[in-house]
């Protein structure tokens, strides 16, 4: 009997995994969490806030944690895709490497920050994302970095930038990703309206540098090498 119960539960989980929530459903789930927070919502409350029956919601999510994780996965994947597409659209218009890469990061991150900052539960949602979705965030960052690496490689092929010796496309993509995440977690927090300008400053500094090595420093390095 126990085995049959487990078989039924496994079959239900498999069926649930095969059912992909629509864009509209994920948009409703986002609105619900942003309006009510995470801790105060039950599955019944989440279903009501989304305009669905609880039974219907259970066809997609086994509990509110899986619904929240699905939201983070969906948001990261969707905004990452849109960011890369926006950058490539600018590239097709012969925009500079700085404009292209800034656009990729702005579309990827600023929309998400605008939405989150309008929620009265922004701090709680951010904390829950790190608590419940760290694995998703790591995977999403890796996928996005690979997409950014491809854009950088195509920018070099198009003659829009030239990589310096010793720096790879992957390394540059990683530096830009690390830089934007540093801005997003800055203290005090950077206002959403200021993020595009800060992203551009960071991209410019990483791409072209904001300082040069002095002759004195270079001489000292040469002396130490001897």
Beta strands, then each sheet from edge to edge (+ up, - down):
end
